[in-house]
Amino acid sequence: MSYKITIRVFQNNTNAFFHPVEQTVWNYANGGTWTETNEQRTLTMGGSGTSGTIRFVADNGENFIVALGVHNYKRWCDIVTNLTGEQTGTVINPEYYNGGKRAYQREKQLATYSVSNSEGRKFTVTYTNSDGHELAANIVIS
């Protein structure tokens, strides 16, 4: 059975503007798609066992990736900050699978995660609807 995660992005600090530059979908559970409607992005996945990422870059060069997905029928999330030039979503998304270096984060099945980058900016992802097949999450950049 398919899953949807609807994502809203909030930027609370006006000293940098972050915009999405890349979206990925992992190929398990028949993969999935990204759509955008009314300033919201929706990741639709074919079933449990897959995920997607959104990579953001700010006008000042700061960047981060948010990973969201469903593992063993339960939502999960992660944020990766301070990306190097070669760390795109296409590179990061597979690291959550097949014993990759980020698989531990997927296994935690967190409903919220928060981290700060090297500049002290805080990034948070929180599922506002964390059960069932119609999930919702907010990404907050502070």
N, C-alpha and C positions, 0 to 999 in steps of 0.2 A: 504494500500500500504506500502511496506517495506521501511526502511531507513537504510543507511550505514553511519558510521562515521569512516573515516580512520585517524589514529593517528600516529604522529611521535613524538619521544622523543629526546630532545636536552639537554645535560649536559654541562654547561659552566664552571664549577668549578671542578678542578682536585683533591680537597682534600677529596672527597668521591665519591664512585661509587654506583649509585642506579640501582637496577635491579627489574623487575616485579616478584612478587612471587604469585599473585593471580588475577584472573579475575572472575567477576560475571555478571549475566544478571538477571534483574527483570523479573517476570513471566507474566506481562501484555502484551497485544497486541501480543499474541502468542510467547512471549519470544524472544530469539535470540541466536546468536552464536558469538564467537570470533575466528578470524583466524589471522595468522601471515605470511607475505610475504615480503621479501626484507627489513627487519628491520622496517616494518610498521605493526601495528595491526589494524584490522578492526572489528568493532562491527556492526553486521547486526541484525536489529530488525524487528519483524513482522509488526510493525506499530507504530503510535503515541501512547504515553502513557507508554513507557517503557524506560529502561536505563541499563547501565552497569557500573561497577567500575573496576579500576586497582589499586592494592595495590603495592607500591614500598618499598623496604627496602635497606638501604645502608650498606656498609661494616663496617661503624662506629656505626650502630644501629639506625640512623635516619630513619623515615618512613613517608609515607603519602599515601592518597588515592585520586584518581581523579574519579569523577562521571560525566558521559556524557549521555545525552539522548534527547528524543523528547517529549514535553508536549504540548498538543493542537496544534500539527502540527508545532511547533517551537522548535529549539534546546535549550539546557540548559547545564550548567556545574557547577561544584563545586570542591573544594579541601579541604580535611580534614587532618590536620597535627597533630604531637605529639600524635600518636596513642598509646593506652595501649595494652598490650598483647592480650586482648580479643576483641579488635576492628578490626575485619577483614572486608573484603568487604561483606561477607555473613551477617554480623551484620549491617554494615552501609547502604548498598543498600536499605533495607526495610524502613529505617528511612526517606526516601524521599516521602513516600506514606502513605495513610490512616491516615492523621493527625499527622504523625511522626514528631520528633523534627527538621528534616532538610527539611520538605516539603516547607517551605518558600523559600528556595534557588532554588528549582525546579520551583516554581511559578514565580520567577524573570525572567526566560528564558534568562539568560545572554549569550552573545557571547564571553565574556572574563572574567576571574576571576584571581586574584592574591592574595597571602597571604604569610606571612613569618612564619617560625616555631620558637620555643623557642630558637634555636641556631642562629637565624638571617638569615637563608637560605631562599631565595625567590623561590616560586613555582608559575608558571603561566600556565594557559590553555587558548588558544585563538583559536576560530574557524577561519580558513583561508578560508573556504567556508561554509557560515552559512545559506544558503537558499536551498530549494529543498530537494530531497531525497538522494543525494550523497554528504554528508557533509565531511569536513576535519578539523582536529584540531591539533595544536602543543602543546606539553607539554614541558615547559622550566624550567630546574632546574638550578638556579644561585647560 
